[in-house]
Amino acid sequence: MTAEVEVVAVGARTPVGYTAESSAAAVRAGISRYAEYPFLSAQGEPVVVASDGLLDRKLEGRERLAPLLESVLGQVEEKLGPDVVQGCRIRLLLALPEARPGFSEDDAVWIASAMKARFRGMDAHTNVMTIGRGHAGAMLAIEQVARESSNGRDALFLVAGADSYHHAETFIWLERGRRFAQPGVRGGFTPGEGAGCLALMSAGLRRRLRLPRLAVVRGVSTAQERQLRDSSTGSFGVGMAQAVEGAMAGLDLPREGIDDLYTDINGERYRSEEWGFAALRTPSVWKSAGYRAPSDCWGDVGAASGVLGGILAVRAFARGYARGPRAMVLAGSDGGLRGALALQSPQVE
């Protein structure tokens, strides 16, 4: 990275909190919002998921994503203020679910169109694009921010990720793949939902607008994993290790190693083994092998994972409970995209 990109505002909506601040505090406290949901498993029992407490349970799929996104965008806009929102060129980069039963390519287009209509109604100068898909989609979007900032394109970049597994067709798909955490299923995950938004801009624009610096993006990188979950060998962490190495390319290792790690590990054996191999391939990066997997609190949040992990790091810096000045967020999409985001505390000059 040649241009310094900084986080200036955050917004989140999760099963454990309706703002970035309350969501991070709940994860810090280990609060979980797993509960029975009105959908019967193949055994005739209610399933257990993590769900947003304000959304009507009759809503499914894309109908749940739109209000989640609107909520986090509203939080960020309120923090930035109307002068910034109206005065800046805005680039909204979306990370949305990969195509699956219950969420189609048409649904992704529908979400993007809904967000475009929202900003048109505000009379804001906004360009909306769906950049990434799945858990690591936000890292692909932040890579785009870094490229545009390096090319001197000043803008307010809103990287927003949203996902919800709460659709009957999605639940059935997960059950058939033995990925839904239920009695008799080893290594399944609990479906969750949520959305997050990181407001990013160049250091120069941030100073001109006199906005707070919440974190500095020290590096971001994506890679492609070839050994997917249906491979006979499982993953050896090659793609994730490549993403980690790319994100850390500009740091002085081991001196500037990672103090805190936030990951989208969700209970599936494939993902845990992948992390183990990736860690072995990148020993100089980590000051500790420990990590935080917030899926224990809000379930697997899919395409919201990368952004929400970044928000947890930002809030740890702000509240003073981070183990050190550098944090990393790791995420991996089902389709093989792997992403790593290195963030640094604003107190480090």
Backbone hydrogen bonds in HBPLUS format (Angstrom, degrees):
<---DONOR---> <-ACCEPTOR-->    atom                        ^
c    i                          cat <-CA-CA->   ^        H-A-AA   ^      H-
h    n   atom  resd res      DA  || num        DHA   H-A  angle D-A-AA Bond
n    s   type  num  typ     dist DA aas  dist angle  dist       angle   num
A0203-ALA N   A0004-GLU O   3.06 MM 199  5.75 140.5  2.22 154.7 154.3     1
A0217-VAL N   A0005-VAL O   2.89 MM 212  5.52 173.6  1.89 161.2 162.8     2
A0006-GLU N   A0201-MET O   2.87 MM 195  5.62 173.2  1.88 161.1 162.3     3
A0201-MET N   A0006-GLU O   3.09 MM 195  5.62 147.9  2.19 148.1 158.0     4
A0007-VAL N   A0215-ALA O   2.84 MM 208  5.13 166.3  1.86 145.5 149.7     5
A0214-LEU N   A0007-VAL O   2.82 MM 207  5.34 165.0  1.84 168.0 166.3     6
A0008-VAL N   A0199-ALA O   2.82 MM 191  5.59 167.6  1.84 156.4 160.7     7
A0199-ALA N   A0009-ALA O   2.88 MM 190  5.05 169.8  1.90 156.2 152.7     8
A0011-GLY N   A0197-CYS O   2.98 MM 186  5.06 144.3  2.11 144.1 148.4     9
A0197-CYS N   A0011-GLY O   2.78 MM 186  5.06 144.3  1.91 154.4 153.1    10
A0013-ARG N   A0195-ALA O   2.89 MM 182  5.29 154.2  1.96 157.5 153.4    11
A0195-ALA N   A0013-ARG O   2.90 MM 182  5.29 150.9  1.98 147.7 156.1    12
A0014-THR N   A0017-GLY O   2.77 MM   3  5.23 174.6  1.77 176.2 174.3    13
A0017-GLY N   A0014-THR O   3.22 MM   3  5.23 162.3  2.25 105.7 111.1    14
A0023-SER N   A0019-THR O   3.00 MM   4  5.97 157.2  2.05 143.7 150.6    15
A0024-ALA N   A0020-ALA O   3.04 MM   4  6.10 165.6  2.06 147.3 151.1    16
A0025-ALA N   A0021-GLU O   3.02 MM   4  6.17 156.6  2.08 144.9 151.9    17
A0026-ALA N   A0022-SER O   2.97 MM   4  6.09 152.7  2.05 142.6 149.5    18
A0027-VAL N   A0023-SER O   3.06 MM   4  6.34 158.2  2.11 149.3 154.7    19
A0028-ARG N   A0024-ALA O   2.91 MM   4  6.06 160.4  1.95 148.1 154.0    20
A0029-ALA N   A0025-ALA O   2.99 MM   4  6.21 144.2  2.12 140.4 149.5    21
A0030-GLY N   A0026-ALA O   3.00 MM   4  6.15 110.8  2.50 132.9 150.0    22
A0031-ILE N   A0026-ALA O   2.91 MM   5  5.22 162.4  1.95 156.3 153.1    23
A0030-GLY N   A0027-VAL O   2.99 MM   3  4.90 149.0  2.09  99.3 109.2    24
A0033-ARG N   A0297-CYS O   3.15 MM 264  6.18 160.5  2.18 158.8 154.5    25
A0035-ALA N   A0049-VAL O   2.87 MM  14  5.70 158.8  1.91 160.6 166.0    26
A0049-VAL N   A0035-ALA O   2.98 MM  14  5.70 160.1  2.02 159.0 153.5    27
A0037-TYR N   A0047-VAL O   2.80 MM  10  5.60 148.4  1.89 161.0 165.5    28
A0039-PHE N   A0037-TYR O   2.63 MM   2  5.67 137.5  1.81 115.2 100.4    29
A0047-VAL N   A0039-PHE O   3.03 MM   8  6.04 146.5  2.15 168.5 178.6    30
A0041-SER N   A0045-GLU O   2.68 MM   4  5.29 167.3  1.70 150.6 152.9    31
A0044-GLY N   A0041-SER O   2.86 MM   3  5.13 162.3  1.89 113.5 118.0    32
A0050-ALA N   A0191-PRO O   2.95 MM 141  6.31 162.7  1.98 160.4 163.3    33
A0059-LEU N   A0056-ASP O   3.02 MM   3  5.72 160.4  2.06 119.6 125.2    34
A0063-GLU N   A0060-GLU O   3.04 MM   3  5.61 139.7  2.21 150.0 142.6    35
A0061-GLY N   A0166-HIS O   3.31 MM 105  6.07 153.7  2.38 123.9 131.6    36
A0064-ARG N   A0061-GLY O   2.89 MM   3  5.62 158.3  1.93 121.7 128.6    37
A0066-ALA N   A0062-ARG O   3.27 MM   4  6.44 162.8  2.30 157.5 157.5    38
A0069-LEU N   A0065-LEU O   2.93 MM   4  6.16 164.8  1.96 162.8 166.0    39
A0070-GLU N   A0066-ALA O   2.98 MM   4  6.18 164.6  2.00 153.9 158.6    40
A0071-SER N   A0067-PRO O   3.01 MM   4  6.04 149.8  2.10 139.5 146.6    41
A0072-VAL N   A0068-LEU O   3.22 MM   4  6.58 161.4  2.25 151.5 154.5    42
A0073-LEU N   A0069-LEU O   2.98 MM   4  6.12 164.0  2.00 158.6 163.4    43
A0074-GLY N   A0070-GLU O   2.99 MM   4  6.01 153.6  2.06 140.2 147.7    44
A0075-GLN N   A0071-SER O   3.07 MM   4  6.37 150.3  2.17 143.9 151.5    45
A0076-VAL N   A0072-VAL O   3.15 MM   4  6.39 163.5  2.18 147.7 150.8    46
A0077-GLU N   A0073-LEU O   2.93 MM   4  6.14 166.1  1.95 153.8 157.9    47
A0078-GLU N   A0074-GLY O   3.00 MM   4  6.11 154.4  2.07 145.7 152.1    48
A0079-LYS N   A0075-GLN O   3.15 MM   4  6.42 152.8  2.23 145.4 152.3    49
A0080-LEU N   A0076-VAL O   2.96 MM   4  6.23 153.4  2.03 152.7 160.3    50
A0081-GLY N   A0077-GLU O   2.93 MM   4  5.96 152.7  2.01 146.8 153.7    51
A0085-VAL N   A0081-GLY O   3.20 MM   4  6.44 172.2  2.21 156.6 159.0    52
A0086-GLN N   A0082-PRO O   2.86 MM   4  5.79 165.0  1.88 148.6 152.9    53
A0087-GLY N   A0083-ASP O   2.91 MM   4  5.66 135.9  2.11 130.4 142.5    54
A0088-CYS N   A0084-VAL O   3.00 MM   4  5.75 134.9  2.21 148.8 152.8    55
A0156-LEU N   A0089-ARG O   2.93 MM  67  6.14 164.1  1.95 158.9 163.9    56
A0090-ILE N   A0125-HIS O   2.81 MM  35  5.96 172.5  1.82 168.1 167.8    57
A0127-ASN N   A0090-ILE O   2.91 MM  37  6.33 151.8  1.99 149.8 157.6    58
A0091-ARG N   A0156-LEU O   2.93 MM  65  6.23 161.5  1.96 151.8 154.6    59
A0158-LEU N   A0091-ARG O   2.84 MM  67  6.08 166.0  1.86 149.3 153.8    60
A0092-LEU N   A0127-ASN O   2.82 MM  35  6.07 157.4  1.87 157.4 164.7    61
A0129-MET N   A0092-LEU O   2.93 MM  37  6.32 159.8  1.97 169.3 175.6    62
A0093-LEU N   A0158-LEU O   2.84 MM  65  6.08 158.8  1.89 150.9 158.0    63
A0160-ALA N   A0093-LEU O   3.00 MM  67  6.29 157.1  2.05 153.2 160.6    64
A0094-LEU N   A0129-MET O   2.77 MM  35  6.09 168.8  1.78 158.0 162.0    65
A0131-ILE N   A0094-LEU O   2.92 MM  37  5.75 143.2  2.06 144.1 154.0    66
A0132-GLY N   A0094-LEU O   3.36 MM  38  6.70 152.8  2.44 142.7 149.4    67
A0095-ALA N   A0160-ALA O   2.81 MM  65  6.15 148.4  1.90 152.9 156.5    68
A0162-ALA N   A0095-ALA O   3.17 MM  67  6.60 153.7  2.24 172.0 175.5    69
A0096-LEU N   A0132-GLY O   3.12 MM  36  6.61 149.1  2.22 153.5 148.9    70
A0134-GLY N   A0096-LEU O   2.86 MM  38  6.12 151.5  1.94 141.9 150.3    71
A0100-ARG N   A0103-PHE O   2.85 MM   3  5.33 165.7  1.87 155.6 160.0    72
A0103-PHE N   A0100-ARG O   2.90 MM   3  5.33 164.4  1.93 138.1 138.8    73
A0107-ASP N   A0104-SER O   3.09 MM   3  5.04 123.3  2.42  92.0 106.4    74
A0108-ALA N   A0104-SER O   3.20 MM   4  6.63 148.5  2.30 143.7 151.3    75
A0109-VAL N   A0105-GLU O   3.10 MM   4  6.46 155.9  2.16 148.3 154.3    76
A0110-TRP N   A0106-ASP O   2.90 MM   4  6.13 153.4  1.97 144.7 152.5    77
A0111-ILE N   A0107-ASP O   2.95 MM   4  6.24 156.1  2.01 150.0 155.0    78
A0112-ALA N   A0108-ALA O   3.10 MM   4  6.36 167.6  2.12 149.9 152.9    79
A0113-SER N   A0109-VAL O   2.92 MM   4  6.13 158.4  1.96 149.8 156.2    80
A0114-ALA N   A0110-TRP O   2.91 MM   4  6.14 151.5  1.99 146.5 154.4    81
A0115-MET N   A0111-ILE O   3.01 MM   4  6.35 151.6  2.10 151.4 158.7    82
A0116-LYS N   A0112-ALA O   2.97 MM   4  6.27 153.1  2.05 147.6 155.4    83
A0117-ALA N   A0113-SER O   2.97 MM   4  6.20 159.3  2.01 149.1 154.2    84
A0118-ARG N   A0114-ALA O   3.05 MM   4  6.25 146.3  2.16 137.6 146.8    85
A0119-PHE N   A0115-MET O   3.16 MM   4  6.47 160.3  2.20 150.7 153.3    86
A0120-ARG N   A0116-LYS O   2.96 MM   4  6.20 152.0  2.03 148.9 157.6    87
A0121-GLY N   A0117-ALA O   3.07 MM   4  6.24 151.7  2.16 143.8 150.3    88
A0122-MET N   A0119-PHE O   3.01 MM   3  4.95 136.9  2.20  94.6 107.2    89
A0124-ALA N   A0119-PHE O   3.30 MM   5  5.70 175.7  2.30 153.7 154.8    90
A0123-ASP N   A0120-ARG O   3.07 MM   3  5.04 154.4  2.14 101.3 109.4    91
A0126-THR N   A0124-ALA O   3.09 MM   2  5.67 118.1  2.48 109.8  93.4    92
A0137-GLY N   A0134-GLY O   2.97 MM   3  5.28 164.2  1.99 118.8 123.1    93
A0139-MET N   A0136-ALA O   3.12 MM   3  5.61 130.9  2.37 110.3 121.8    94
A0141-ALA N   A0137-GLY O   3.18 MM   4  6.54 149.2  2.28 143.5 152.0    95
A0142-ILE N   A0138-ALA O   2.89 MM   4  6.22 152.7  1.96 149.7 157.1    96
A0143-GLU N   A0139-MET O   2.93 MM   4  6.14 148.7  2.03 143.7 152.0    97
A0144-GLN N   A0140-LEU O   3.20 MM   4  6.50 148.0  2.31 137.8 145.6    98
A0144-GLN N   A0141-ALA O   3.08 MM   3  5.07 117.5  2.49  92.6 107.6    99
A0145-VAL N   A0141-ALA O   3.04 MM   4  6.46 148.2  2.14 143.0 151.9   100
A0146-ALA N   A0142-ILE O   2.93 MM   4  6.23 158.7  1.98 150.1 154.9   101
A0147-ARG N   A0143-GLU O   2.99 MM   4  6.29 156.5  2.04 149.1 155.1   102
A0148-GLU N   A0144-GLN O   2.98 MM   4  6.21 169.2  1.99 154.4 156.9   103
A0149-SER N   A0145-VAL O   2.89 MM   4  6.03 159.2  1.93 151.6 157.9   104
A0150-SER N   A0146-ALA O   2.94 MM   4  6.06 153.5  2.02 143.5 150.8   105
A0151-ASN N   A0147-ARG O   3.07 MM   4  6.33 134.8  2.28 140.5 152.4   106
A0151-ASN N   A0148-GLU O   3.18 MM   3  5.06 129.6  2.45  90.9 104.3   107
A0153-ARG N   A0148-GLU O   2.97 MM   5  5.42 161.5  2.00 157.2 152.0   108
A0152-GLY N   A0149-SER O   2.99 MM   3  5.10 158.4  2.04 108.1 111.8   109
A0157-PHE N   A0200-LEU O   2.89 MM  43  5.03 162.7  1.92 165.8 162.2   110
A0200-LEU N   A0157-PHE O   2.77 MM  43  5.03 169.4  1.78 155.4 159.0   111
A0159-VAL N   A0198-LEU O   2.96 MM  39  5.25 166.2  1.98 158.0 155.4   112
A0198-LEU N   A0159-VAL O   2.92 MM  39  5.25 160.5  1.96 146.4 150.6   113
A0161-GLY N   A0196-GLY O   3.00 MM  35  5.54 152.4  2.08 148.4 157.3   114
A0196-GLY N   A0161-GLY O   2.97 MM  35  5.54 150.2  2.06 153.9 162.3   115
A0163-ASP N   A0194-GLY O   3.08 MM  31  5.84 155.5  2.14 165.0 172.0   116
A0194-GLY N   A0163-ASP O   3.01 MM  31  5.84 158.3  2.06 163.0 162.9   117
A0165-TYR N   A0192-GLY O   3.43 MM  27  6.35 166.5  2.45 165.9 167.6   118
A0167-HIS N   A0165-TYR O   2.80 MM   2  5.88 124.6  2.11 116.9 100.7   119
A0170-THR N   A0167-HIS O   3.00 MM   3  5.19 119.3  2.38 102.6 118.1   120
A0171-PHE N   A0167-HIS O   2.94 MM   4  6.25 162.0  1.98 162.9 168.3   121
A0172-ILE N   A0168-ALA O   3.06 MM   4  6.30 163.2  2.09 150.0 154.1   122
A0173-TRP N   A0169-GLU O   3.01 MM   4  6.16 156.1  2.07 141.4 148.2   123
A0174-LEU N   A0170-THR O   2.93 MM   4  6.19 157.9  1.98 152.7 158.1   124
A0175-GLU N   A0171-PHE O   2.92 MM   4  6.17 156.9  1.97 149.6 156.4   125
A0176-ARG N   A0172-ILE O   2.92 MM   4  6.15 163.9  1.94 153.5 157.2   126
A0177-GLY N   A0173-TRP O   3.13 MM   4  6.30 144.5  2.26 140.2 149.4   127
A0179-ARG N   A0174-LEU O   2.93 MM   5  5.13 177.2  1.93 155.8 155.0   128
A0178-ARG N   A0175-GLU O   2.96 MM   3  4.94 158.7  2.01 106.0 111.8   129
A0189-PHE N   A0179-ARG O   2.71 MM  10  6.08 160.6  1.74 157.7 153.1   130
A0181-ALA N   A0189-PHE O   2.90 MM   8  4.66 166.5  1.92 125.7 123.2   131
A0185-VAL N   A0182-GLN O   3.01 MM   3  5.50 156.5  2.06 144.3 142.9   132
A0300-ASP N   A0190-THR O   2.88 MM 110  6.13 165.5  1.90 165.6 170.5   133
A0192-GLY N   A0300-ASP O   2.92 MM 108  4.84 135.0  2.13 142.8 133.4   134
A0206-ARG N   A0202-SER O   2.99 MM   4  6.20 161.3  2.02 152.5 158.5   135
A0207-ARG N   A0203-ALA O   3.00 MM   4  6.21 156.3  2.06 147.4 152.7   136
A0208-ARG N   A0204-GLY O   3.06 MM   4  6.33 158.0  2.11 146.8 153.0   137
A0209-LEU N   A0205-LEU O   2.97 MM   4  6.17 151.8  2.05 150.7 157.7   138
A0210-ARG N   A0206-ARG O   2.95 MM   4  5.95 110.3  2.45 133.1 150.2   139
A0211-LEU N   A0206-ARG O   3.16 MM   5  5.49 166.7  2.18 151.5 154.9   140
A0210-ARG N   A0207-ARG O   3.10 MM   3  4.84 147.1  2.22  94.1 104.2   141
A0216-VAL N   A0344-GLN O   2.95 MM 128  5.05 159.0  2.00 142.5 149.1   142
A0344-GLN N   A0216-VAL O   2.81 MM 128  5.05 147.8  1.92 144.1 154.1   143
A0218-ARG N   A0342-ALA O   2.88 MM 124  5.40 143.7  2.01 139.5 148.8   144
A0342-ALA N   A0219-GLY O   2.76 MM 123  5.02 177.2  1.76 156.2 157.0   145
A0221-SER N   A0340-ALA O   3.00 MM 119  5.50 154.5  2.07 155.2 161.3   146
A0340-ALA N   A0221-SER O   2.94 MM 119  5.50 155.4  2.00 162.0 167.9   147
A0223-ALA N   A0338-ARG O   2.89 MM 115  5.21 146.0  2.01 141.8 149.7   148
A0338-ARG N   A0223-ALA O   2.82 MM 115  5.21 158.2  1.87 160.2 159.0   149
A0225-GLU N   A0336-GLY O   2.79 MM 111  4.71 171.8  1.79 137.1 139.9   150
A0231-SER N   A0228-LEU O   2.90 MM   3  5.49 165.2  1.92 125.8 127.8   151
A0241-ALA N   A0237-GLY O   2.96 MM   4  5.90 156.8  2.01 142.6 149.6   152
A0242-GLN N   A0238-VAL O   2.99 MM   4  6.23 153.4  2.06 149.0 156.3   153
A0243-ALA N   A0239-GLY O   3.03 MM   4  6.33 154.5  2.09 148.0 154.6   154
A0244-VAL N   A0240-MET O   2.94 MM   4  6.21 159.8  1.98 152.3 157.6   155
A0245-GLU N   A0241-ALA O   2.91 MM   4  6.12 168.7  1.93 153.1 155.9   156
A0246-GLY N   A0242-GLN O   2.97 MM   4  6.12 154.4  2.03 144.9 152.0   157
A0247-ALA N   A0243-ALA O   2.98 MM   4  6.22 157.1  2.04 149.3 155.0   158
A0248-MET N   A0244-VAL O   3.01 MM   4  6.21 142.3  2.16 148.6 159.1   159
A0249-ALA N   A0246-GLY O   3.39 MM   3  5.23 165.7  2.42 101.4 105.0   160
A0251-LEU N   A0248-MET O   3.07 MM   3  5.42 169.4  2.09 119.1 122.1   161
A0256-GLU N   A0252-ASP O   2.60 MM   4  5.27 161.4  1.63 154.3 158.5   162
A0257-GLY N   A0254-PRO O   3.07 MM   3  5.06 132.3  2.31 125.9 117.9   163
A0258-ILE N   A0285-VAL O   2.69 MM  27  5.93 167.8  1.71 174.7 174.6   164
A0287-LYS N   A0258-ILE O   3.09 MM  29  5.81 160.2  2.13 156.2 153.3   165
A0259-ASP N   A0326-ARG O   2.92 MM  67  5.48 151.7  2.00 132.7 141.4   166
A0260-ASP N   A0326-ARG O   3.28 MM  66  6.72 150.5  2.37 142.5 150.4   167
A0328-MET N   A0260-ASP O   2.87 MM  68  6.36 151.8  1.95 156.0 165.1   168
A0292-ARG N   A0261-LEU O   2.83 MM  31  6.15 156.5  1.89 154.0 161.7   169
A0262-TYR N   A0328-MET O   2.86 MM  66  6.24 163.2  1.89 162.0 167.8   170
A0330-LEU N   A0262-TYR O   2.93 MM  68  6.39 156.9  1.98 158.3 165.8   171
A0263-THR N   A0292-ARG O   3.02 MM  29  6.25 165.6  2.04 160.7 163.2   172
A0272-SER N   A0268-GLU O   3.29 MM   4  6.63 161.7  2.32 154.6 159.7   173
A0273-GLU N   A0269-ARG O   2.94 MM   4  6.10 169.1  1.96 162.4 164.8   174
A0274-GLU N   A0270-TYR O   3.02 MM   4  6.14 153.0  2.09 142.5 150.5   175
A0275-TRP N   A0271-ARG O   3.09 MM   4  6.35 158.6  2.14 146.9 151.3   176
A0276-GLY N   A0272-SER O   3.12 MM   4  6.42 158.8  2.17 146.7 152.3   177
A0277-PHE N   A0273-GLU O   3.05 MM   4  6.38 162.6  2.08 157.0 159.7   178
A0278-ALA N   A0274-GLU O   2.91 MM   4  6.11 162.7  1.94 153.7 159.2   179
A0279-ALA N   A0275-TRP O   2.85 MM   4  6.02 159.1  1.90 155.8 160.5   180
A0280-LEU N   A0276-GLY O   3.15 MM   4  6.38 154.1  2.22 142.2 148.9   181
A0281-ARG N   A0277-PHE O   3.07 MM   4  6.34 140.2  2.24 143.2 153.9   182
A0281-ARG N   A0278-ALA O   3.18 MM   3  5.11 126.0  2.49  92.5 106.3   183
A0282-THR N   A0279-ALA O   3.19 MM   3  5.23 145.1  2.32  98.5 108.5   184
A0285-VAL N   A0282-THR O   3.15 MM   3  5.80 161.9  2.19 121.2 126.7   185
A0296-ASP N   A0293-ALA O   3.26 MM   3  6.45 177.8  2.26 133.0 133.2   186
A0297-CYS N   A0294-PRO O   2.79 MM   3  5.39 157.1  1.84 117.4 124.8   187
A0298-TRP N   A0294-PRO O   3.07 MM   4  6.45 162.2  2.11 157.8 160.8   188
A0299-GLY N   A0295-SER O   2.92 MM   4  4.14 136.3  2.11 120.0 120.1   189
A0304-ALA N   A0301-VAL O   2.99 MM   3  5.52 160.3  2.03 142.5 141.4   190
A0305-SER N   A0302-GLY O   2.93 MM   3  5.60 166.9  1.95 125.3 129.2   191
A0308-LEU N   A0304-ALA O   2.98 MM   4  6.03 171.2  1.99 164.8 167.5   192
A0309-GLY N   A0305-SER O   2.88 MM   4  5.93 155.9  1.94 152.0 158.5   193
A0310-GLY N   A0306-GLY O   3.18 MM   4  6.37 153.2  2.25 139.3 146.1   194
A0311-ILE N   A0307-VAL O   2.97 MM   4  6.32 148.1  2.07 148.3 157.8   195
A0312-LEU N   A0308-LEU O   3.03 MM   4  6.33 151.8  2.11 147.1 153.6   196
A0313-ALA N   A0309-GLY O   3.19 MM   4  6.54 154.5  2.26 145.6 151.8   197
A0314-VAL N   A0310-GLY O   2.96 MM   4  6.26 160.1  2.00 149.8 155.2   198
A0315-ARG N   A0311-ILE O   2.93 MM   4  6.11 162.7  1.96 152.7 156.7   199
A0316-ALA N   A0312-LEU O   3.00 MM   4  6.15 146.4  2.11 141.1 150.4   200
A0317-PHE N   A0313-ALA O   3.03 MM   4  6.35 153.3  2.10 150.1 156.6   201
A0318-ALA N   A0314-VAL O   3.01 MM   4  6.29 160.2  2.05 146.6 152.1   202
A0319-ARG N   A0315-ARG O   2.89 MM   4  5.99 155.0  1.95 147.7 153.3   203
A0320-GLY N   A0316-ALA O   3.03 MM   4  5.88 122.3  2.37 135.5 147.2   204
A0321-TYR N   A0316-ALA O   3.22 MM   5  5.30 131.8  2.47 141.4 148.9   205
A0345-SER N   A0325-PRO O   2.75 MM  20  4.90 155.1  1.81 146.0 151.9   206
A0327-ALA N   A0343-LEU O   2.90 MM  16  5.26 163.4  1.93 149.6 154.5   207
A0343-LEU N   A0327-ALA O   2.82 MM  16  5.26 166.9  1.83 155.5 160.0   208
A0329-VAL N   A0341-LEU O   2.86 MM  12  5.09 149.8  1.95 141.4 151.5   209
A0341-LEU N   A0329-VAL O   2.96 MM  12  5.09 150.7  2.05 143.9 152.4   210
A0331-ALA N   A0339-GLY O   3.12 MM   8  5.38 152.3  2.20 149.3 150.8   211
A0339-GLY N   A0331-ALA O   2.91 MM   8  5.38 162.4  1.94 164.8 165.0   212
A0333-SER N   A0337-LEU O   2.79 MM   4  5.14 160.1  1.83 158.1 163.1   213
A0336-GLY N   A0333-SER O   3.05 MM   3  5.51 166.2  2.07 116.6 120.6   214
A0348-VAL N   A0345-SER O   3.27 MM   3  5.84 164.8  2.30 114.8 118.9   215
